[in-house]
């Protein structure tokens, strides 16, 4: 049975939602190693009245809050639930790690405890965005504020492997987020990335995609740098939330609107279900030497369970082995030894 390690102390509503999500995931057949303060977690299980046999507690005396913390501080707190959970993963006692906690701390500890896959320069935080019909993998959404051309090449290859072997898309199509569809559009950096992707082996590159195509286009994987990806993601989240709020307000504005709203309510609920972030589980941190999922801090129990089940599916699909093979197919994705271009030099300065 696949065992998933869950940070029981991470998230805006931890440990309550973490414990409830762990029990939900256990009911769906996943063994959960719940990491955190034993007394606290046992109290939450007692409150629920459900000590599920597939939920086991791993003691960690410390927890890193959701507020901003430096990478150095996160790595130094070796008793935290994030650090202890990563060590459990590294020892092979579980096959995947999930946290809804401080994203920066998860990135830093994963980098130090697990390390990177051979050949990977920068891991990327990927998010499987809900979309009518089939989801799209969007990366990087926040791990690398600045990136090199070689980084985006690796993001495309990692994203392709994830969609093929975890989401079962036979031939994932890759798009580059840009301000226009033409190859010459964008900054010198994006033009260079376009050229590199167009000639990369094993990547089905469909060209540039504009922002509107994130949730309406035909790309299965969309790559960009972490700064652009994070801004686009938060704009998308805010827009979707605003649209449903405005619809709800309009549906209550008059007796006739109430009637129309009642007629449309089943369809609107289906749309809300389609765009519900909880369906996609956590965001995989692709490129580290382990399966790591980062969930949204405000996730409820259903979202936690979704992240755990997604992590278990990734482990059962042997995602890590497939990512290694994907990287090996393109042995050199880094610069070719020439003087670094300006975009690459900027990225090196932020390393």
Residue pairs with C-beta under 8 A, 6 or more apart in sequence:
1 29
1 30
1 31
1 54
2 30
2 31
2 95
2 96
2 312
2 315
2 316
3 30
3 31
3 32
3 33
3 93
3 94
3 95
4 25
4 30
4 31
4 32
4 33
4 94
4 95
4 96
4 97
4 98
4 308
4 311
4 312
4 315
5 32
5 33
5 35
5 58
5 85
5 88
5 89
5 93
5 94
5 96
5 97
5 98
6 18
6 21
6 22
6 25
6 32
6 33
6 34
6 35
6 85
6 97
6 98
6 99
6 304
6 308
7 14
7 18
7 35
7 36
7 81
7 82
7 85
7 97
7 98
7 99
7 100
7 101
8 14
8 15
8 18
8 19
8 22
8 34
8 35
8 36
8 40
8 41
8 57
8 81
9 15
9 18
9 35
9 36
9 37
9 40
9 60
9 63
9 64
9 80
9 81
9 101
10 18
10 63
10 64
10 66
10 81
10 82
10 99
10 100
10 101
10 102
10 297
11 17
11 18
11 66
11 100
11 101
11 295
11 297
11 298
11 299
11 304
12 66
12 100
12 297
12 298
13 298
13 300
14 36
14 63
14 100
14 101
15 36
15 40
15 41
15 44
16 44
17 100
17 299
17 300
17 301
17 304
18 34
18 36
18 100
18 304
19 34
19 41
19 44
19 45
19 48
20 44
20 48
20 301
20 304
21 299
21 300
21 301
21 302
21 303
21 304
21 305
21 307
21 308
22 32
22 34
22 52
22 55
22 304
22 305
22 308
23 45
23 48
23 50
23 52
23 55
24 301
24 302
24 304
24 305
25 32
25 304
25 305
25 308
25 309
25 312
26 32
26 52
26 53
26 54
26 55
27 52
28 305
28 309
29 54
30 54
30 308
30 309
30 312
31 54
31 56
32 54
32 55
32 56
32 308
33 56
33 57
33 58
33 85
33 88
33 93
33 94
34 41
34 55
34 56
34 57
34 58
35 57
35 58
35 59
35 60
35 81
35 84
35 85
35 88
36 57
36 58
36 59
36 60
36 63
36 81
37 59
37 60
37 61
37 63
38 57
38 59
41 57
42 57
45 51
45 55
58 84
58 85
58 88
59 84
60 79
60 80
60 81
60 83
60 84
60 85
61 79
62 77
62 79
62 80
62 81
63 80
63 81
63 101
64 74
64 77
64 80
64 81
64 82
64 101
64 102
64 105
65 102
66 101
66 102
66 297
67 102
68 104
69 102
69 104
69 105
71 104
71 105
71 107
71 108
72 108
74 80
74 82
74 83
74 102
74 104
74 105
74 108
74 109
75 83
75 108
75 109
75 112
77 83
78 84
80 105
80 109
81 99
81 101
82 99
82 101
82 102
82 105
82 106
82 109
83 109
83 113
85 97
85 99
86 97
86 109
86 110
86 113
86 114
86 290
86 292
87 113
88 94
88 97
89 95
89 96
89 97
89 113
89 114
89 290
89 291
89 292
90 113
90 114
90 290
95 291
95 312
95 315
96 290
96 291
96 292
96 293
96 311
96 312
96 314
96 315
97 110
97 290
97 291
97 292
97 293
97 311
98 282
98 292
98 293
98 294
98 295
98 304
98 307
98 308
98 311
99 106
99 292
99 293
99 294
99 295
100 282
100 294
100 295
100 296
100 297
100 299
100 304
100 307
101 297
103 125
103 142
103 294
106 285
106 292
106 294
107 123
107 125
107 143
107 285
110 123
110 285
110 288
110 290
110 292
111 123
111 288
114 288
114 289
114 290
114 292
115 288
115 289
116 123
116 287
116 288
116 289
117 287
117 288
117 289
117 320
117 323
117 324
117 327
118 324
118 327
119 154
119 327
119 328
119 331
119 333
120 154
120 158
120 287
120 288
120 327
121 148
121 150
121 151
121 154
121 333
121 334
122 143
122 144
122 147
122 148
122 151
122 154
122 287
123 143
123 285
123 286
123 287
123 288
124 139
124 140
124 143
124 144
124 151
124 154
124 155
124 158
124 159
124 226
124 285
124 286
124 287
125 139
125 140
125 141
125 142
125 143
125 226
125 283
125 284
125 285
125 286
125 294
126 137
126 138
126 139
126 140
126 141
126 155
126 158
126 159
126 162
126 283
126 284
126 285
126 286
127 137
127 138
127 139
127 141
127 233
127 280
127 283
128 135
128 136
128 137
128 138
128 167
128 280
128 281
128 283
129 135
129 136
129 137
129 138
129 214
129 215
129 236
129 280
130 274
130 275
130 276
130 277
130 279
130 280
131 215
131 216
131 274
132 274
134 169
134 220
135 167
135 280
136 214
136 215
136 217
136 219
136 220
136 221
136 222
137 159
137 162
137 163
137 167
137 172
137 220
137 221
137 222
138 214
138 222
138 224
138 229
138 232
138 233
139 155
139 158
139 159
139 221
139 222
139 223
139 224
139 229
139 286
140 147
140 155
140 223
140 224
140 225
140 226
140 229
141 226
141 229
141 230
141 233
141 283
142 226
142 229
142 230
142 233
143 226
143 285
144 151
144 225
144 226
144 347
145 225
145 226
145 227
145 350
146 225
146 226
146 227
146 343
146 346
146 347
146 350
147 155
147 225
147 226
147 347
148 335
148 343
148 344
148 347
148 348
149 189
149 192
149 193
149 196
149 335
149 341
149 343
149 344
150 196
150 333
150 334
150 335
150 344
151 225
151 347
152 176
152 193
152 196
152 197
152 223
152 224
152 225
153 193
153 196
153 197
153 200
153 203
153 330
153 333
154 287
154 327
154 333
155 223
155 286
156 174
156 197
156 200
156 203
156 205
156 221
156 223
157 200
157 202
157 203
157 326
157 327
157 329
157 330
157 333
158 286
158 287
158 323
158 326
158 327
159 172
159 174
159 221
159 223
159 286
160 172
160 174
160 202
160 203
160 204
160 221
160 326
161 319
161 322
161 323
161 325
161 326
162 284
162 286
162 314
162 319
162 323
163 169
163 172
163 220
163 221
164 170
164 171
164 172
164 322
165 317
165 318
165 319
165 322
166 313
166 314
166 317
166 319
169 220
171 204
172 204
172 220
172 221
173 204
173 205
173 206
173 218
173 219
173 220
173 221
174 197
174 203
174 204
174 205
174 206
174 219
174 220
174 221
174 222
174 223
175 205
175 206
175 207
175 208
175 209
175 213
175 217
175 219
175 221
175 222
175 223
176 190
176 193
176 194
176 197
176 205
176 207
176 208
176 209
176 222
176 223
176 224
177 208
177 209
177 210
177 211
177 214
177 222
177 223
177 224
177 228
177 229
177 232
178 185
178 186
178 190
178 194
178 208
178 209
178 210
179 185
179 186
179 210
180 186
180 208
180 210
181 207
181 208
181 209
181 210
182 208
183 191
183 194
183 195
183 198
183 207
183 208
184 191
185 191
185 208
186 194
186 208
188 341
188 342
188 343
189 341
189 343
190 208
192 341
192 343
193 223
194 207
194 208
197 203
197 205
197 223
198 205
198 207
200 330
201 329
201 330
202 326
202 329
202 330
206 218
206 219
209 217
209 219
209 222
211 232
213 219
213 222
214 222
214 232
214 236
215 236
224 232
237 277
240 275
244 268
244 272
247 261
247 268
248 261
250 257
250 261
251 257
251 258
251 260
251 261
251 264
251 265
252 258
252 261
273 279
277 296
277 303
278 299
278 300
278 302
278 303
278 306
279 306
280 306
280 310
281 293
281 295
281 303
281 306
281 307
281 308
281 309
281 310
281 311
282 293
282 294
282 295
282 306
282 307
282 310
282 311
283 293
283 294
283 295
284 291
284 292
284 293
284 294
284 314
284 319
285 292
285 293
285 294
286 323
287 323
289 320
290 320
291 311
291 314
291 315
291 319
291 320
293 307
293 310
293 311
293 314
295 303
295 304
295 307
296 303
299 307
327 333
335 344
340 348
